[in-house]
Amino acid sequence: MNRTIRVVLPLMFVLAATSAWADFKREHTLKLEPGGAFTLESDVGDVVLTGRSESGARVVVTSDRDLDSDFEFTFDESDHGATVKIKRRGSIRRLFGGSESGRTHITIEVPTRSDVRLSTSGGSVNASRLTGTLDMRSSSGSLDVEAIEGNVDGGTSGGSIRMRGVRGNAVANTSGGSISIADVAGSLRADTSGGGITITSVGGELHASTSGGGVDVRGAGGRVDASSSGGGVTVRFAPGNSNGGVVSSSGGPVRVEIDPGAHMSIDASASGGSVDSDVPITIQGKVQNDSLRGEMNGGGPLLRLRSSGGGVQIGRTMEPAKR
């Protein structure tokens, strides 16, 4: 009996010790007044940031492993902003799991009226309910943005990008996933080499480019430059939009929907199919099956349409322009 007890007790001690360091939590509140700037630079973790009515920046870091042995924490505050840094100490690995294992979460609350810069090498980034500029970067995760009253610049090399309700200009760039964006008041630039692009309602100029999927745009309020080498491209211009642009695909068909009352010049050609139009266009030059050049309502900004992977279809918007 005594021999058995001596064997079991050390095992229980090891398990208890492992559990103790595996549950990591660190909380810190920094001085940050509305209108200030907050910066996070982290080598680990998923990040979730939200705006709130109170002043101060509250940061909570949780993990299923001990971070103190592998990472150094720095919390700085000044009259103009607050900065949090979580940096790797080196390449030393723990006995129980390397520094790349486990799951770490960084939860942040800042005043709603703040300029924010977030960067992580270890996971996804989620930000919402801010009035100010937002810059977010990840090298291995997705980006998710919602309800931002300001400009947004987001980039990742390892995941998808989702944005909803941006009241300024927006930039979305990824080399590893799809892009889904809705309700941008200003201009938008969306680029990916690893997935498709879906965009709904953009007030300003739009640039969308992918080499890994199709492009689907609804409610384009300004000039459009949309291209794909991996799928078809569809652009639906908002009623009253006469800003033109360039829509092209080398991997599928091209379709645009235009307000019949728009004033634009059309230059369309297809090397993989025909060019067809459901809106009235005054043809210029020779009528051909695979190309069309002409004017809508006396002409205006140029809309260039190109497809080498299918045909080109010009349709009309579902609702008429408001007079």
C-alpha positions in Angstrom: 0.0 0.0 0.0 2.7 2.5 1.0 4.6 1.7 -2.2 1.6 2.4 -4.3 1.0 5.7 -2.6 4.5 6.9 -3.2 4.0 6.2 -6.9 0.7 7.9 -7.2 1.5 11.1 -5.3 4.3 12.2 -7.6 2.1 11.7 -10.6 -0.7 13.8 -9.1 1.9 16.5 -8.3 3.1 16.6 -11.9 -0.5 16.8 -13.2 -1.4 19.6 -10.8 1.8 21.6 -11.7 1.1 21.2 -15.4 -2.5 22.5 -14.9 -1.3 25.4 -12.9 1.0 26.9 -15.6 -1.4 25.9 -18.4 -4.1 28.4 -17.3 -2.5 31.8 -18.0 -4.3 35.2 -17.5 -3.0 38.7 -17.4 -5.1 41.9 -17.1 -3.9 45.5 -17.5 -5.7 48.8 -17.8 -3.8 51.8 -19.4 -4.7 55.4 -19.5 -6.4 56.3 -22.8 -8.7 59.2 -23.3 -11.2 59.5 -26.2 -9.4 60.8 -29.3 -6.2 59.0 -28.4 -4.3 56.2 -30.1 -3.9 52.6 -29.2 -1.3 50.2 -30.6 -0.8 46.4 -30.1 2.2 44.6 -31.4 2.1 40.9 -30.6 4.0 37.8 -31.7 1.1 35.5 -30.5 -2.6 35.3 -30.2 -6.0 36.0 -31.7 -7.1 39.6 -31.1 -10.6 40.9 -30.4 -11.0 44.7 -30.0 -14.2 46.7 -29.3 -15.0 50.3 -28.6 -16.8 51.4 -25.5 -18.1 54.6 -23.9 -15.6 54.6 -21.0 -12.1 56.0 -21.1 -9.0 53.7 -20.6 -7.7 50.7 -22.5 -8.4 47.4 -20.8 -6.3 44.5 -22.0 -6.9 40.8 -21.0 -4.5 38.1 -22.2 -5.5 34.4 -21.7 -3.8 31.2 -22.8 -3.8 27.5 -22.2 0.0 27.7 -21.6 2.4 29.8 -19.6 3.4 32.8 -21.7 5.9 34.4 -19.2 8.6 31.9 -20.1 8.5 32.6 -23.9 7.2 36.2 -24.2 8.0 39.6 -22.7 5.1 41.9 -21.9 5.4 45.7 -22.2 2.6 48.2 -21.3 3.2 51.9 -22.1 1.0 54.9 -21.7 1.3 58.6 -22.4 -0.8 61.7 -22.9 -1.4 60.8 -26.5 -1.9 57.1 -26.4 -1.2 53.6 -25.1 0.9 50.8 -26.5 1.0 47.1 -25.7 3.8 44.8 -26.9 4.0 41.0 -26.5 7.3 39.9 -28.0 9.0 36.5 -28.2 12.1 36.2 -25.9 13.9 33.8 -28.2 13.8 30.4 -29.8 13.9 28.4 -26.6 11.1 25.8 -26.3 9.5 24.6 -23.2 9.7 21.0 -22.0 5.9 20.7 -22.3 5.1 22.0 -25.8 6.9 24.5 -28.0 6.1 28.1 -28.0 4.0 27.7 -31.2 1.5 25.3 -29.5 -1.5 26.2 -27.5 -4.1 28.9 -27.9 -3.9 32.5 -26.8 -6.5 35.2 -26.9 -6.0 39.0 -26.5 -9.2 40.9 -25.6 -9.1 44.7 -25.8 -11.5 47.5 -24.9 -10.8 51.1 -25.9 -12.8 54.3 -26.0 -15.0 54.3 -29.1 -13.3 57.5 -30.4 -9.8 56.1 -30.9 -7.2 55.5 -33.6 -6.2 51.9 -33.5 -3.3 49.9 -34.9 -3.3 46.1 -34.3 -0.6 43.6 -35.4 -0.3 39.9 -34.6 1.9 37.1 -35.9 -0.1 34.4 -34.2 -3.8 34.5 -35.2 -6.9 36.4 -36.3 -7.9 40.0 -35.7 -11.5 41.2 -35.0 -12.3 44.9 -34.5 -15.7 46.7 -34.1 -17.5 49.8 -32.9 -14.8 52.4 -33.4 -14.8 56.1 -34.5 -11.3 56.7 -35.9 -8.7 55.1 -38.2 -8.1 51.4 -38.0 -5.0 49.6 -39.2 -4.8 45.8 -38.7 -2.2 43.2 -39.7 -2.0 39.4 -39.3 0.6 37.0 -40.7 -1.5 33.8 -40.1 -5.1 34.6 -39.6 -8.3 36.2 -40.8 -9.5 39.8 -40.4 -13.0 40.8 -39.3 -14.2 44.4 -39.2 -17.6 45.8 -38.3 -19.1 49.3 -37.6 -16.1 51.6 -38.1 -16.7 55.3 -38.4 -13.4 56.0 -40.2 -10.8 54.7 -42.6 -9.8 51.0 -42.5 -6.6 49.4 -43.8 -6.4 45.6 -43.3 -3.8 43.1 -44.5 -3.1 39.4 -43.9 -1.0 36.7 -45.5 -2.9 33.8 -44.0 -6.6 34.1 -44.1 -9.8 35.7 -45.3 -11.1 39.3 -44.8 -14.6 40.3 -43.8 -15.7 44.0 -43.5 -19.1 45.4 -42.7 -20.2 49.0 -42.1 -17.2 51.2 -42.8 -18.0 54.9 -42.9 -14.7 55.9 -44.6 -12.3 54.4 -47.1 -11.2 50.8 -46.9 -8.3 48.7 -48.0 -8.3 44.8 -47.8 -5.3 42.8 -48.9 -4.7 39.0 -48.5 -2.6 36.4 -50.2 -4.4 33.5 -48.5 -8.1 33.7 -48.6 -11.4 35.2 -49.8 -12.7 38.8 -49.3 -16.3 39.7 -48.3 -17.1 43.4 -47.9 -20.5 45.2 -47.5 -21.5 48.8 -46.9 -18.4 51.0 -47.5 -19.2 54.7 -47.7 -15.9 55.8 -49.3 -13.5 54.1 -51.7 -12.5 50.5 -51.5 -9.4 48.5 -52.7 -9.6 44.7 -52.3 -6.9 42.4 -53.5 -6.3 38.7 -53.1 -4.3 35.9 -54.7 -6.0 33.1 -52.9 -9.9 33.4 -53.2 -12.9 35.1 -54.5 -14.2 38.6 -53.8 -17.8 39.5 -52.9 -18.7 43.2 -52.5 -22.0 44.9 -51.7 -22.6 48.6 -51.7 -19.5 50.9 -52.1 -20.1 54.6 -52.4 -16.7 55.7 -53.9 -14.2 54.3 -56.4 -13.7 50.5 -56.3 -10.6 48.4 -57.2 -11.0 44.6 -56.9 -8.5 42.1 -58.1 -8.0 38.3 -57.6 -6.0 35.6 -59.2 -7.7 32.8 -57.2 -11.5 33.1 -57.8 -14.3 35.2 -59.2 -15.4 38.8 -58.4 -19.0 39.7 -57.6 -19.9 43.3 -57.0 -23.4 44.7 -56.2 -24.2 48.4 -55.8 -21.0 50.1 -57.1 -21.5 53.8 -56.6 -18.3 55.1 -58.3 -15.7 54.1 -60.9 -14.9 50.4 -61.0 -11.7 48.6 -61.8 -12.4 44.8 -61.3 -10.3 41.9 -62.6 -9.8 38.2 -62.2 -7.5 35.6 -63.7 -9.2 32.8 -61.8 -13.0 33.2 -62.5 -15.8 35.3 -63.9 -16.4 38.9 -63.0 -19.9 40.5 -62.4 -20.4 44.2 -61.6 -23.7 45.8 -60.9 -23.5 49.6 -61.0 -25.7 51.5 -58.7 -28.6 53.5 -60.3 -27.3 56.8 -61.6 -23.6 55.7 -61.8 -22.0 57.0 -65.0 -18.4 56.8 -63.8 -17.2 53.9 -66.0 -14.1 51.8 -65.4 -12.4 48.6 -66.5 -13.9 45.1 -65.9 -11.9 42.2 -67.2 -11.4 38.4 -66.7 -9.0 35.9 -68.2 -10.6 33.0 -66.3 -14.3 33.4 -67.1 -17.2 35.6 -68.5 -17.8 39.2 -67.7 -21.2 40.7 -66.9 -22.1 44.2 -66.0 -25.4 45.8 -65.1 -25.9 49.5 -65.9 -28.5 52.1 -65.4 -30.1 52.5 -68.9 -30.1 56.3 -68.2 -26.3 56.4 -67.6 -24.0 58.5 -69.8 -21.1 56.3 -70.7 -19.0 55.2 -73.6 -18.7 51.4 -74.1 -15.7 49.4 -75.4 -16.3 45.7 -75.0 -14.6 42.7 -76.5 -14.4 38.9 -75.9 -11.9 36.4 -77.2 -13.8 33.4 -75.7 -17.4 34.2 -76.6 -19.8 36.9 -77.9 -20.7 40.4 -76.7 -24.4 41.0 -76.0 -26.2 44.0 -74.6 -29.7 44.5 -73.2 -29.3 48.3 -72.9 -29.5 50.8 -75.7 -26.1 51.6 -77.2 -25.4 53.7 -80.2 -22.9 51.6 -82.1 -19.8 53.1 -83.6 -17.9 51.4 -86.4 -18.5 47.9 -87.7 -20.9 45.6 -85.9 -19.1 42.4 -84.8 -20.2 39.4 -82.7 -17.2 39.5 -80.4 -16.8 43.3 -79.9 -18.9 46.4 -79.3 -18.0 50.0 -79.3 -20.5 52.8 -78.8 -22.2 55.4 -76.6 -25.0 55.4 -74.1 -27.1 58.6 -74.0 -24.6 60.6 -75.9 -21.5 59.1 -74.2 -19.4 59.9 -71.1 -16.7 58.2 -69.1 -15.3 55.0 -70.7 -16.4 51.6 -69.5 -13.9 49.0 -70.9 -15.0 45.3 -70.8 -12.6 42.5 -71.6 -12.9 38.7 -71.4 -10.5 36.1 -72.7 -12.3 33.2 -70.8 -15.9 33.7 -71.9 -18.4 36.2 -73.3 -19.4 39.7 -72.2 -22.9 40.5 -71.2 -24.2 44.0 -70.7 -27.5 44.1 -68.7 -29.6 46.8 -67.0 -30.0 47.6 -63.3 -33.1 46.3 -61.7 -34.3 49.8 -60.5 -34.3 53.0 -62.6 -32.2 56.0 -61.8 -33.8 58.6 -59.6 -34.5 61.8 -61.4 
